[in-house]
Amino acid sequence: MSTYPPRVPDQAPGQSTAPSAQPPPAEPSRAAERPVAMIDDEPVTLSDLKARMLEQSGAETLRELRLELELRNALQEREIRISAADTEAEESRLLDRFSDDRDTALMVLQTLRRNEGLGPHRYQALLWRNAALRKLVEPDVRVDPETVQRLYRLEHGPRHVIRIHVVPTLQEAQEHLSRTQQGESFADIAVAHSMDSSRDRGGLMESFSLEDPSWPQALRTELAPLKAGELTGVVFLEDRYAIARVEEILPSDGVAFGTVREQLEESARLSQERIKMAELAGKLGERPRLRILDPELRRAWSVDQSATDR
């Protein structure tokens, strides 16, 4: 069973548990503390650093430790070990997501670690958490044939090029749809009235697949039966209204399903794993009872929670 990240034992083996007859040593004064750095001839101690370090990363570190405790419990309950090979595999997956070129991927990883403050200890702990979460969700991951086919259509199937026009009210959308149907330029109306960031291009969007879940389902459903040059009706998008016109439908790229099936299955599996890992981390990270004893850490935690809740 995995015990990483390593825990410092409360007492050394063989150490007596009997209470000491002597009072505990007094807390050292700042002057007696061993310096951790020098600025010119001025010593810097851990006490000097503590408040600022807690403000900067105390809450995040506490969340990491809280999740790691519950992960160790879950791994022990299922008798699962996390090996060095597991954490090495996590690093390989990270690099694969960054770039197909190894040198480029390593440069991206180095930049990420620097920006996120991931030194050797935090980085290894991150890899361990990912490996632990992946092991725990593996039994629940199922890649069905329809999912693989949908991913194939997403990556290699037809793609739509559209213009879109987004407005805040139904009345405006209906009016502009009517004007377009009567022959006015869709692009000109979009430039003059659309709220979408594509307005400067007359509503023109990059090509996309109707299988792409990042696009609203209502819009994709409206576009599905249309041919080039045809308009959707008014589409309700949460708090806004849209109309769209199909500019072009690009054909499939001709890649045969059999030649990419294995890669698609792996991609589908990894996608499911990431979703389930995030869900499990959110659930497990809230379980351990948390009592913050240090006032400075308590204040940092409170500020962090307030920012998270907004």
C-alpha positions as CSV (number, residue, x, y, z in Angstrom):
1,M,0.0,0.0,0.0
2,S,1.3,3.4,-0.9
3,T,2.5,5.7,1.8
4,Y,3.7,8.5,-0.5
5,P,3.8,11.4,0.0
6,P,5.9,10.3,3.0
7,R,4.8,11.2,6.4
8,V,7.0,12.2,9.3
9,P,6.3,9.9,12.2
10,D,5.2,11.4,15.5
11,Q,8.0,9.7,17.4
12,A,11.1,7.7,16.6
13,P,10.9,3.9,16.9
14,G,11.6,2.8,20.4
15,Q,11.1,6.3,21.8
16,S,9.4,6.3,25.2
17,T,5.8,7.5,25.4
18,A,6.1,8.3,29.2
19,P,5.6,12.0,30.0
20,S,8.8,13.8,30.7
21,A,9.5,15.1,34.2
22,Q,11.1,18.2,32.7
23,P,9.1,21.1,31.3
24,P,9.2,21.5,27.5
25,P,11.9,23.8,26.2
26,A,10.9,27.4,25.7
27,E,10.2,28.6,22.2
28,P,13.4,30.1,20.8
29,S,13.4,33.8,20.4
30,R,13.9,35.3,16.9
31,A,17.4,36.2,17.9
32,A,18.1,32.5,18.7
33,E,16.6,31.1,15.5
34,R,19.0,29.7,12.9
35,P,19.0,31.9,9.8
36,V,17.8,30.4,6.6
37,A,19.3,33.3,4.5
38,M,21.3,36.5,4.8
39,I,20.6,39.8,3.2
40,D,23.9,41.6,3.4
41,D,24.7,41.0,7.0
42,E,21.1,40.8,8.2
43,P,19.8,37.3,9.0
44,V,16.5,36.1,7.6
45,T,14.7,33.4,9.7
46,L,11.7,31.2,9.1
47,S,9.7,33.5,11.4
48,D,10.4,36.3,8.9
49,L,9.2,34.3,6.0
50,K,6.2,32.5,7.6
51,A,3.4,35.1,7.3
52,R,4.2,35.8,3.6
53,M,4.6,32.2,2.7
54,L,1.3,31.3,4.3
55,E,-0.4,34.2,2.4
56,Q,1.1,33.1,-0.9
57,S,0.6,29.4,-0.8
58,G,-0.6,28.2,2.6
59,A,-4.2,27.5,1.6
60,E,-3.2,25.7,-1.6
61,T,-0.7,23.5,0.2
62,L,-3.3,22.8,2.9
63,R,-5.8,21.6,0.1
64,E,-3.1,19.4,-1.4
65,L,-2.3,17.8,2.0
66,R,-6.0,17.3,2.8
67,L,-6.6,15.5,-0.5
68,E,-3.4,13.4,-0.2
69,L,-4.6,12.1,3.2
70,E,-7.9,11.0,1.8
71,L,-6.2,9.4,-1.2
72,R,-3.9,7.4,1.1
73,N,-7.0,6.2,2.9
74,A,-8.7,5.2,-0.3
75,L,-5.7,3.4,-1.7
76,Q,-5.2,1.5,1.6
77,E,-8.8,0.5,1.6
78,R,-8.5,-1.0,-1.9
79,E,-5.0,-2.3,-1.4
80,I,-3.6,-0.3,-4.3
81,R,0.1,0.7,-4.5
82,I,1.4,3.7,-6.4
83,S,4.8,2.8,-7.9
84,A,7.6,5.0,-9.4
85,A,6.4,3.7,-12.8
86,D,3.0,5.1,-12.1
87,T,4.3,8.6,-11.4
88,E,6.7,8.4,-14.4
89,A,3.7,7.6,-16.6
90,E,1.9,10.6,-15.3
91,E,4.8,12.8,-16.3
92,S,4.8,11.2,-19.8
93,R,1.1,12.0,-20.1
94,L,1.7,15.6,-19.2
95,L,4.5,15.9,-21.8
96,D,2.3,14.2,-24.5
97,R,-0.5,16.8,-23.9
98,F,2.0,19.7,-24.3
99,S,3.6,18.7,-27.6
100,D,4.5,15.8,-29.8
101,D,8.0,17.1,-29.9
102,R,9.8,16.0,-26.7
103,D,12.1,19.1,-26.4
104,T,9.2,21.5,-26.9
105,A,7.1,19.6,-24.3
106,L,10.0,19.7,-21.8
107,M,10.3,23.5,-22.3
108,V,6.5,23.9,-21.7
109,L,6.7,21.8,-18.6
110,Q,9.6,23.8,-17.2
111,T,7.7,27.0,-17.8
112,L,4.6,25.6,-16.2
113,R,6.5,24.5,-13.1
114,R,8.2,27.8,-12.8
115,N,4.9,29.7,-13.1
116,E,3.0,27.5,-10.7
117,G,5.8,27.3,-8.2
118,L,6.1,23.5,-8.6
119,G,9.5,22.7,-7.1
120,P,10.7,19.1,-6.7
121,H,8.4,18.3,-3.7
122,R,5.2,19.8,-5.0
123,Y,5.8,18.5,-8.5
124,Q,6.3,14.9,-7.3
125,A,3.3,15.2,-5.0
126,L,1.2,16.4,-8.0
127,L,2.3,13.4,-10.1
128,W,1.5,11.1,-7.1
129,R,-2.0,12.6,-6.7
130,N,-2.7,12.2,-10.4
131,A,-1.5,8.6,-10.4
132,A,-3.6,7.8,-7.3
133,L,-6.7,9.4,-8.7
134,R,-6.3,7.5,-12.0
135,K,-5.9,4.2,-10.2
136,L,-9.0,4.8,-8.2
137,V,-11.2,5.8,-11.2
138,E,-9.9,3.1,-13.6
139,P,-12.6,0.5,-12.8
140,D,-15.3,3.0,-13.6
141,V,-14.0,4.1,-17.1
142,R,-15.9,2.5,-20.0
143,V,-15.2,3.4,-23.6
144,D,-18.2,2.3,-25.7
145,P,-18.1,2.1,-29.6
146,E,-20.5,5.1,-30.0
147,T,-18.2,7.3,-28.1
148,V,-15.3,6.3,-30.3
149,Q,-17.4,6.9,-33.5
150,R,-18.4,10.3,-32.2
151,L,-14.8,11.2,-31.5
152,Y,-13.9,10.1,-35.1
153,R,-16.6,12.3,-36.5
154,L,-15.4,15.2,-34.4
155,E,-11.8,14.9,-35.5
156,H,-12.2,13.7,-39.1
157,G,-15.8,14.3,-40.2
158,P,-17.4,17.2,-42.0
159,R,-16.9,20.7,-40.6
160,H,-19.2,23.8,-40.8
161,V,-18.2,27.3,-41.6
162,I,-20.8,29.7,-40.3
163,R,-21.6,33.4,-39.6
164,I,-23.3,34.1,-36.3
165,H,-25.1,37.1,-35.0
166,V,-25.9,37.3,-31.2
167,V,-28.2,39.9,-29.6
168,P,-29.7,40.4,-26.2
169,T,-33.5,40.2,-27.0
170,L,-35.8,38.0,-28.9
171,Q,-37.4,41.0,-30.7
172,E,-34.0,42.1,-32.1
173,A,-33.2,38.6,-33.3
174,Q,-36.5,38.2,-35.0
175,E,-36.2,41.6,-36.7
176,H,-32.6,40.9,-37.9
177,L,-33.6,37.5,-39.1
178,S,-36.4,39.0,-41.2
179,R,-34.1,41.6,-42.6
180,T,-31.6,38.9,-43.6
181,Q,-34.3,36.8,-45.2
182,Q,-35.4,39.9,-47.3
183,G,-31.9,40.2,-48.7
184,E,-29.9,42.4,-46.4
185,S,-26.2,41.4,-45.8
186,F,-25.9,39.1,-42.8
187,A,-22.3,40.3,-42.4
188,D,-23.3,44.0,-42.3
189,I,-26.0,43.4,-39.7
190,A,-23.6,41.4,-37.6
191,V,-21.0,44.1,-37.7
192,A,-23.6,46.7,-36.7
193,H,-25.4,44.8,-34.0
194,S,-23.9,41.5,-32.9
195,M,-22.6,41.1,-29.3
196,D,-20.3,38.2,-30.3
197,S,-16.6,38.7,-30.6
198,S,-16.8,37.7,-34.3
199,R,-18.7,40.9,-35.1
200,D,-15.6,42.6,-36.7
201,R,-15.4,39.6,-39.1
202,G,-19.1,40.0,-40.0
203,G,-19.9,37.0,-37.7
204,L,-17.6,34.6,-39.5
205,M,-16.4,31.7,-37.3
206,E,-13.6,29.2,-37.7
207,S,-14.7,25.8,-39.0
208,F,-16.0,23.3,-36.4
209,S,-17.7,20.0,-36.2
210,L,-21.3,19.6,-35.2
211,E,-20.0,16.9,-32.8
212,D,-18.1,19.5,-30.8
213,P,-19.7,19.8,-27.3
214,S,-18.1,23.2,-26.7
215,W,-20.7,24.6,-29.1
216,P,-24.3,25.0,-27.8
217,Q,-26.4,21.9,-28.5
218,A,-29.4,24.1,-29.6
219,L,-27.3,25.8,-32.3
220,R,-25.8,22.5,-33.5
221,T,-29.3,21.0,-33.7
222,E,-30.5,23.9,-35.8
223,L,-27.5,23.7,-38.2
224,A,-27.6,19.9,-38.7
225,P,-30.2,19.8,-41.6
226,L,-29.1,23.0,-43.3
227,K,-27.1,23.4,-46.6
228,A,-24.7,26.1,-47.5
229,G,-26.4,29.5,-47.8
230,E,-29.3,28.6,-45.5
231,L,-30.3,30.4,-42.2
232,T,-31.2,29.0,-38.8
233,G,-34.2,30.3,-37.0
234,V,-33.8,32.2,-33.8
235,V,-31.7,30.1,-31.3
236,F,-32.0,30.7,-27.6
237,L,-28.5,30.6,-25.9
238,E,-29.0,31.0,-22.1
239,D,-29.5,34.7,-21.8
240,R,-29.0,35.7,-25.5
241,Y,-30.5,35.0,-28.9
242,A,-28.6,34.0,-32.0
243,I,-29.2,33.5,-35.7
244,A,-26.6,31.8,-38.0
245,R,-26.0,31.2,-41.6
246,V,-24.1,28.3,-43.1
247,E,-21.3,29.6,-45.3
248,E,-19.7,26.3,-46.3
249,I,-19.7,22.6,-45.3
250,L,-16.2,21.2,-45.6
251,P,-16.0,17.4,-46.4
252,S,-14.5,14.7,-44.2
253,D,-10.7,14.5,-44.4
254,G,-10.7,11.0,-45.8
255,V,-8.9,9.3,-42.9
256,A,-10.2,5.8,-42.5
257,F,-11.6,4.9,-39.2
258,G,-9.6,1.7,-38.9
259,T,-6.3,3.5,-39.1
260,V,-7.0,5.8,-36.1
261,R,-9.3,3.6,-34.0
262,E,-6.7,2.7,-31.3
263,Q,-5.7,6.3,-30.9
264,L,-9.3,7.4,-30.7
265,E,-10.0,4.8,-28.0
266,E,-7.0,5.9,-26.0
267,S,-8.1,9.6,-26.4
268,A,-11.6,8.7,-25.2
269,R,-10.4,6.8,-22.3
270,L,-8.0,9.6,-21.2
271,S,-10.8,12.2,-21.5
272,Q,-13.1,10.1,-19.3
273,E,-10.4,9.6,-16.8
274,R,-9.7,13.3,-16.5
275,I,-13.3,14.1,-15.9
276,K,-13.7,11.3,-13.3
277,M,-10.4,12.3,-11.6
278,A,-11.5,15.9,-11.2
279,E,-14.9,14.8,-9.8
280,L,-13.2,12.3,-7.3
281,A,-10.6,14.9,-6.2
282,G,-13.4,17.4,-5.5
283,K,-15.3,14.8,-3.4
284,L,-12.3,13.4,-1.5
285,G,-10.7,16.8,-0.8
286,E,-13.7,17.8,1.3
287,R,-13.8,14.7,3.5
288,P,-11.0,15.1,6.1
289,R,-12.0,17.2,9.1
290,L,-10.1,20.5,9.0
291,R,-9.1,22.5,12.0
292,I,-6.7,25.3,11.4
293,L,-4.8,26.2,14.6
294,D,-2.4,28.9,13.3
295,P,-4.1,32.3,13.1
296,E,-2.1,33.4,10.1
297,L,-2.9,30.2,8.2
298,R,-6.5,30.5,9.2
299,R,-6.6,34.0,7.8
300,A,-5.0,32.9,4.5
301,W,-7.5,30.0,4.2
302,S,-10.4,32.4,4.9
303,V,-9.2,34.8,2.2
304,D,-8.7,31.9,-0.3
305,Q,-12.2,30.5,0.4
306,S,-13.8,33.9,0.0
307,A,-12.1,34.3,-3.4
308,T,-13.2,30.8,-4.5
309,D,-16.8,31.3,-3.5
310,R,-17.1,34.5,-5.7
